[in-house]
Amino acid sequence: MTYLAITVLGHDRPGIIAQTAEALAELGMNLEDSSMTLLRGHFAMTLICAGDAGAAKIEAALTPLLDGSLSVSVREVPQESEVAPLGESYLLTVHGADRLGIVARLAAVVAEAGGNITDLTTRLSGDLYVLVAEVDFPAATEIAAVRDRIARVADELGVEVGLRLVERDEL
Amino acid sequence: MTFVLATLPEGRVLDVVRAPAHVLSQAGPGVDPQDPEIVQLCADLVATMRVSPGCVGLAAPQVGVSAQAFCVDVSEHPKARTTHGLIVLVNARVVESSRNEKGREGCMSVPDLTGDVKRATRITVEGQLPASGETARIETDAFEARALQHEIDHCAGLLFLDRVAGAHAIHTRKVYLAGESG
């Protein structure tokens, strides 16, 4: 059993997912995890699939997708353990006037504190720049200190920022 | 305010069914609240909820029985505002609802995922009490409202997975603590 990471990028049109999934199914590759979105109108999909076909075979099967407007990359990846670390999830939200370095500066603060970004979306709409990220911080993290550093950087950047605990209710 | 409930027989602790079990996706039939089997089922739901750490509600499909019966008790929960203590209802439905709010929910029947779900924060629920068959009307808010909607959904064959707020609204559960209901 091999695990493959596949990315498909390019001009959006109907049917890309259907074609990709069908090609993988025909090779007996199970689509384990996937994420797809449109980025400024460009199709962007990443997926992990598992099965017995190798990267070369899958690349060949996906060749029909390559009509000049899409790029596909396939590479073998190790099977990652799904055991998640103990800790808490926070939602980092940022909005403000667009300027260079917002993601870089704020992500650096998160990284310095040992935080791991598990989901990130940024959108630019006119002059408004929006960032929403889900971040796991280790259990021992002093969140108040992280919040202070984030607030300082946000001040320098001139953006509004929030960091709130994602509360999960058991029902 | 306490919810008036007839005395139920002693309940048995049952196994909790996990997705993708088909019973969780079936709309449960309405039931006769005075049927001794239904009364026993209600008692079993309460007993099973009580032994499951962190569990604040349990519906019949979660113990493998397709039926409109559930129990809820959020009286110890920090997010609860209005509480009615132990609520056990059959054939319940939401008759009024307002003020939607998004929250992240976890469920004993979907132990490894959580999801962002919009629910009304003020609701009125009508249902019948097991044993007496009396009609009950509950007006509540906040966490009790969320819990009731989650359980009524179970009775209708819906999981939080059917109600998530968007394509990125399902998350891998990140924290397992000792004794957590899972």
Interface residues (C-beta under 8 A of the other chain):
Chain A: S35 E82 A84 P85 L86 G87 E88 S89 T118 D119 T121 E134 D136 V166 E167 R168 D169 E170 L171
Chain B: G54 C55 V56 G57 K79 G103 R104 E105 G106 C107 M108 T114 F143 R146 A147 H150 E151 F160 H168 H171 T172 R173 K174 V175 Y176 L177 E180 S181
